[in-house]
Amino acid sequence: MTGAADLVSGNGSQPGQTARGMRNMGRLVKAALRLIWAAGRRDFVIVMVMDLLQGLGFFVLIRQAQQMLSGLIAINAGKDAPGLALDIVIFMFANMLGVVTQAVIANRKVVLSELTGIYVCGEVLKVACLAELADFDDSRFHDRLQRAATSAQTRPSRMVQSLVTIGQTVVALISIWFALLTVQWVLALCVALVVVPIWYGGTRGGDQYFGFVRKTTSTDRSRTYLFGLLTMRDPAKEIRAFNLADHLSQTWHTLMNQRLDLLRTTLKKRFRWSVISSVGSSVVIALASVVLVELNRWHVLTLAQTATAAGALLLFSQKVFDSMALTNDFFESAPLMGDLDEFLALQPALIRNREGERLAGGFEDIELDDVSFTYHGAERRAIDEVSLKIRAGQVVALVGENGSGKTTLAKLLAGLYSPQTGAIRVDGTDLSTVDLDSWRESVAVLFQDFIRYALTAEENIRLGAVSEDTDFDQVRAAAIAAGADEFLSRLPDGYRTILSPQFGSGQDLSLGQWQRVALARAFLRDAPLVILDEPTASLDARAERALFDSVRDLYRNRTVLLISHRFATVWTADHIVVLRDGKIIEQGSHTALMAADGLYAELFAIQASVFTETDLDDTDHYADAGEDGVGLGAGRGITPHAQ
């Protein structure tokens, strides 16, 4: 399947593409307008209509100003001006129209900015949620996601504000230009040239800023990460224990200073183009003023026409200079919005990856056929030509030393990664051809690095089955099964207590208690395949014993994939798979593997050597298990002489 990371190199904006994009500003404007239209077309239409009415008001104001001046001059010359009263009324009406439309535009612009921001952030979240786990292993995807997320939070509002204001200005300038055209076409031709320096300077300035954003994306993620380390609760204890605060703070300051140096360089270049734009437009306005004076001297224009044209030029120049900052902001935002638009364009391809066949809930067997997988940027395969068959109802244990590929294999079986070679088949159906969401609904996973959600205790457990209509009794039953009910019930608000001191009267839990909450979350999910990755890593011996005594009852008629470095918890599994360097080197029952005297027997003996039967009896660790071995890990005690 093609992930977002695979599409980055094909669809992402490269440096050469950026230059071409700046020469094609129309495409970026179209992208921005498409986002605004999708977010709030009703408000956008209202704003555009108000823009046109306001522009019409400017045109009428200028025309009526000339009519009023002509009437006043006629009266001063002793002539009649029968239409003067009507001209004044129309002038006042046009002025009121401008005031009302401006008020409506200002109101709707704020709403439209919010709507666009919400819409764009939602679209970024869609792409981020559709991206696969492999995409998050690729720094290129992180860079694009960072730019998109940052742009989504700030740029849509600025883009709407500047685009709407520029739209107002453009309509006003066009109206003024047409009014000048009715007075004298030479003047209209002169002021039309003002677009050239504004456009050229604005686009080049925007290009410079977009280049700055591209260069700083990666380091911005680093400084944000460091800032989070220094301000968040979870890292606080280790940072203080190792006295890391000054070191990390200094590293953050270094990155910020590097960013500041690059920003200064970028702003110098932008300043040059801004000056070119401002001076160029000023020269054009000055040229038009000179032409106006000369036309009056040569009696081409009457006094009324000259005064009207002078007022129009003054209004035109004011609109131009008022919009300079907004124009620069627009050209600065446009490339980033274009980059955001390209990121959002990943969505259809990612959706197609999930349009395969939906799998039913149960299965008879899962087969891995020569499966290999390598993490992005790694040289060695994490999983290397693994073939394995898991039958429904089995408890299968994965064991091996650190880095042997146990967790990676579990992620492949959970549908979080796709094999680069080989295939994973469920009842003969290749997972690469199915809708992975449907398969993930059939899997309950507990990873060793589970998330501690800052939500209520009930919500923390209920997250295990958000697609199901679960009631509180089911949530509590899962907590009881995981041994979490006793301490959760004693919390100030019971299961309604927020499990974080960061919010209100929330309470934190010990790591072992958190692990039981995470176990309850996995227990609640009614899935035919259950993956437990070091599920007892933070539990004491008694809690571990109690948990595995009940695993077979809890997961009766389900398939369990168990990963554990504690051999006491895996030796009664139906099938044990031993991994080394991503390969299966042994598999079979505990008895068969001990008889083979290979890696499993060696690791088992190493762990068993630290215990004696007396030790185990004193700690009540596995002391009461029956001879039939019911309960995963139940039974005979681990001693150097266990076999």
Secondary structure, DSSP 8 states (H G I E B T S, - for coil): ---HHHHHHHHS--HHHHHHHHHTHHHHHHHHHHHHHHHHHHHHHHHHHHHHHHHHHHHHHHHHHHHHHHHHHHHHTT---TTHHHHHHHHHHHHHHHHHHHHHHHHHHHHHHHHHHHHHHHHHHHHHHHS-TTGGG-HHHHHHHHHHHHHHHHHHHHHHHHHHHHHHHHHHHHHHHHHHHHH-HHHHHHHHTTHHHHHHHHHHHHHHHHHHHHHHHHHHHHHHHHHHHHHSSTTHHHHHHTT-HHHHHHHHHHHHHHHHHHHHHHHHHHHHHHHHHHHHHHHHHHHHHHHHHHHHHTTSS-HHHHHHHHHHHHHHHHHHHHTHHHHHHHHHHHHHHHHHHHHHTTHHHHHHTT-SB---S--SEEEEEEEEE--TT-SS-SEEEEEEEEETT-EEEEEESTTSSHHHHHHHHTTSS--SEEEEEETTEEGGGB-HHHHHTTEEEE-TT----SSBHHHHHHGGGTTS---HHHHHHHHHHTT-HHHHHTSTTGGGSBS-TTSTT-----HHHHHHHHHHHHHHS--SEEEEESTTTTS-HHHHHHHHHHHHHHTTTSEEEEE-S-GGGTTTSSEEEEEETTEEEEEE-HHHHHHHTSHHHHHHHHHHTT--HHHHHHTTSSTT--TT--STT-SS---TT--
